C-alpha cells in the first residue's frame, strides 16, 4: 500500500495545478478536496458558504480528510484552510507525506486576484499585509509538514520536478 502525497498551503500556492501534474507523473489518482466536496454535496464551494456557512464547509472537509487518510496512492490537493483543524492534519498524515507549497504574499495576491470569483473567503480586497498576517497565523500548522517547497516564480512542471526529487 503506497502513501498518499498531500499538498498543503495557503490559497494560490499551486496545490491544484501542481497536484494534477504530480499525479500524472507518478501515475497516481488525483483528488482535489474542494472539488470532491462539491461532488459529495452537489453544491459549489461558494454555494456551501452562502447557504450553510463556513462551519458546514469545514465539517465536510473534516469528514473527507478522515476518509482520505485511510486510502492510498493518491495525490491530494487540500483546501487552503484544511490546516486550521489539527484533526485534519492528523487524518491526512495517517497514510500521507505532507508537503507545504509556499509563496510570498505578493505572489499569492497576484495569483488569487486572477481567480477571485472561485475563492469564497475572499470577501474583500486583501492586500499583502492581510495575506502576510494570515500566513503568520498558519505558520505553526505549515511547520508540521514533511517538507516545504517555495513556488515563487516557478512553473508547475518545475515544482513537480522538485517534489519528485525530494521524494526519492
N, C-alpha and C positions, 0 to 999 in steps of 0.2 A: 504494500500500500504506500503510494507516494505522497509526500507532503504537499499541502497547498502553498501557493505563493500569494501572500496577502499584501496588497498595496494600500498604504495608509498615507494620509497627508491632507493638508488644507485644500479647500476647493481651488481649482485652477492650477494644480501642480502636475497634472498629466496622468492621473491614475487610470482613467478610462482609455485614453488613446494609447498609452504605453501598455496597459493590461491586455488589450486586444492583440497587439503586435507580439507581445511576450508569449501569450498563449499559442499563437500561430507558430512561432519559432520553436517552442518547447513541445508542440503537439499535445497541448493540454486544453481542456474546456475552459471557456472564459465566462465569468459571472460578474456582471456589474450590479452591485447590490441595489442601487436606486432603480434600475430597470426591472430587476427581479421583484422588488416591492410593488412596482407599478403593475406587473403581471398578476401578482398574488391578489392585490386589492381591486384591480380593474380601474384604478384611478391614477392620474398623473401625480407626480410629487407635488406640484402646485395645487392640484385639487385636494389632495390629502391635507395639506397645510390650511387651505381655505375652509374646507368643510369640517375637518376634525381637529386641526391644530397640530403643533409640533409634538405634543405628548403622544398622540396616536402614531405619528410617523416614527418616533423613537421606539415605541413599543413594537412596531412591525420590524424595525431594524434589529432590535434585540432578538426577536424570535428567529429571524433569518440568520443572524450571526451564530446563534446556538445550533441551528440546523447545519450550516456550512462547516462548523467546527468538527462535525462528525463525518464529513465527506473527504474525498482525497483527489489528488491530481487536478486541482483547479487553480486557475489564476483568478483571484478575486480583487475587484476594484471596489473599495469601500466608499461610502459617502464621506464627505469631509468631516462630519460631526460624529462618526462612529466611535471615535476615541473618547468622547465625553462620558461614556459609561465604561467603567473598568471591566464589568462583566462581559461586554462585547469583546474587549481585547483578550480576556482570558479564554473565551469561547473560540475565537479565531486562532489563538496561539495553540490551542489543543492539538491541532494537526497542521500547523502552518508556520511558515517562515515569514515574519513581518518585516516589510521594507517600507521605510518612510520616504516619500518623494517630497522634496523641498524646493522652494523657490523664494526669491526675495519678495518683499511686499510690492515693489514696483512691478516686477514680472507678473505676480498674481493679479494685481489690479488691471494690468494690460489684458491678460487672458480672460479674466472674469467679465470685463466690460464687453468683450466680444460675444459672450454667451449669457448676458444678464437675464434674459427672459426665462431661461431654464433653471435659474437659481433662486429657490423660494426664500432663502434667508436674506437675500439682498433686497431689503425693503426701502433702503435709502441709498444715496450715493456714498459708498465707502471710499475713504481716502487711504493713503499709505499708512497714516498714523493709526487708524482703526484696525487695519489688517495687521499691522505690527503688534498692536496690543493683543489681538486675538491669538496671534502666533505665540506670543509670550505666555499667554494663559494656557495654551495647549502644549507647551514645550515639555513638561513632565510626562505627558502622555506619549509624545513622539519619541522621547528618550527610551521608552521600553521596547522599541523595535530592534530587530537583529542587526540591521544596518540602514544607513541613510544615503540617499542619492540627491545631489543638487541638480535640478533640471533647468536652471537658468541658461538661456541661450543655447539650448540643445534640442535637436530634433528627436521625436520619439524613437527612431531607429538607433540613435546614439545612446539613449538611455537604456534601451533593451540590451544593447551590446554590453554596457557597463554592468547591468544586473546579471546577465548570464556569466560574465567573467567573475563577478563576486560570488556567484552560487557554486562555482567549481570547487 
